[in-house]
Amino acid sequence: MLLSFADKKAEKRSQQAVTSDRPIRSLAKAVSWRVTGSIDTILLSWFFTGSLSTAAAIGLTEVVTKMVLYYLHERAWNRISLGRSGVDCTHGAEVLQVDCNHVLKETG
């Protein structure tokens, strides 16, 4: 059976609504952001202190603490439905499979 453009759009929205970032994605985002942030911190610390060893110590300390905080922040926000539309399945252990035809019948 061919799906109309509206049906395909509704199916895509349903699939997006029931998925969330996996922990590994949050971890990868945390690492990449912290590398960027740590370079900035080290450069600023070096500029203000004039000591590269002090700047490196500050940068290496904050990279670990902020990476952990960012990861926890991401996981907490993954449970919050603010700004998401559609089905909220963030409390389930597995991604839910949604029957798009059933969703369309209920809403339209």
C-alpha positions as CSV (number, residue, x, y, z in Angstrom):
1,M,0.0,0.0,0.0
2,L,1.4,3.4,-0.9
3,L,1.6,6.0,1.8
4,S,0.5,9.5,1.0
5,F,2.9,12.5,1.7
6,A,0.9,13.3,4.8
7,D,1.1,9.7,6.0
8,K,4.9,9.6,5.5
9,K,5.3,12.9,7.3
10,A,3.2,11.6,10.2
11,E,5.2,8.3,10.3
12,K,8.4,10.3,10.5
13,R,7.1,12.5,13.3
14,S,6.0,9.4,15.2
15,Q,9.4,7.7,14.8
16,Q,11.2,10.9,16.0
17,A,8.9,11.2,19.0
18,V,9.6,7.8,20.3
19,T,13.4,7.9,20.1
20,S,15.8,9.5,22.3
21,D,19.6,9.8,22.5
22,R,21.3,6.7,23.8
23,P,23.8,7.1,26.6
24,I,26.8,6.5,24.3
25,R,25.7,9.5,22.1
26,S,25.5,11.7,25.2
27,L,29.0,10.5,26.2
28,A,30.4,11.3,22.8
29,K,28.8,14.7,22.8
30,A,30.2,15.3,26.3
31,V,33.8,14.4,25.2
32,S,33.8,16.5,22.1
33,W,32.3,19.5,23.9
34,R,34.9,19.1,26.8
35,V,37.8,19.0,24.4
36,T,36.6,22.3,22.9
37,G,35.9,23.8,26.3
38,S,39.2,22.7,27.8
39,I,41.3,24.2,25.0
40,D,39.4,27.5,25.7
41,T,40.0,27.2,29.5
42,I,43.7,26.4,29.1
43,L,44.3,29.3,26.7
44,L,42.4,31.7,29.0
45,S,44.2,30.4,32.1
46,W,47.5,30.8,30.4
47,F,46.7,34.3,29.3
48,F,45.6,35.4,32.8
49,T,48.3,33.5,34.8
50,G,51.2,33.6,32.4
51,S,52.0,30.0,33.5
52,L,51.5,27.2,31.1
53,S,51.8,24.5,33.8
54,T,49.1,26.2,35.9
55,A,46.9,26.6,32.9
56,A,47.3,22.9,32.1
57,A,46.5,21.9,35.6
58,I,43.3,24.0,35.6
59,G,42.4,22.6,32.2
60,L,43.0,18.9,33.1
61,T,41.0,19.2,36.3
62,E,38.0,20.9,34.8
63,V,37.8,18.5,31.8
64,V,37.0,15.6,34.1
65,T,34.5,17.4,36.4
66,K,32.7,19.1,33.6
67,M,32.5,16.0,31.4
68,V,30.8,14.1,34.2
69,L,28.4,17.0,34.9
70,Y,27.5,17.4,31.2
71,Y,26.8,13.6,30.9
72,L,24.5,13.7,33.9
73,H,22.8,16.9,32.6
74,E,22.2,15.2,29.2
75,R,20.7,12.1,30.8
76,A,18.5,14.2,33.1
77,W,17.2,16.3,30.1
78,N,16.5,13.1,28.1
79,R,13.8,12.3,30.7
80,I,12.2,15.7,30.4
81,S,9.5,16.0,27.7
82,L,9.7,19.9,27.5
83,G,9.8,20.8,23.8
84,R,9.1,17.4,22.5
85,S,5.9,16.5,20.7
86,G,4.2,13.2,20.3
87,V,4.6,10.1,22.4
88,D,6.7,10.3,25.5
89,C,8.5,7.0,26.0
90,T,11.6,8.2,27.8
91,H,10.7,6.3,30.9
92,G,10.7,2.9,29.1
93,A,13.7,0.6,28.9
94,E,13.3,0.0,25.2
95,V,12.3,2.2,22.3
96,L,8.5,1.7,21.6
97,Q,7.3,0.7,18.2
98,V,4.3,2.8,17.2
99,D,1.7,1.7,14.7
100,C,1.4,4.9,12.6
101,N,-2.0,3.9,11.2
102,H,-3.3,3.5,14.8
103,V,-1.9,6.9,15.7
104,L,-3.5,8.5,12.6
105,K,-6.9,6.9,13.3
106,E,-6.9,8.3,16.9
107,T,-5.8,11.8,15.8
108,G,-7.6,12.2,12.6
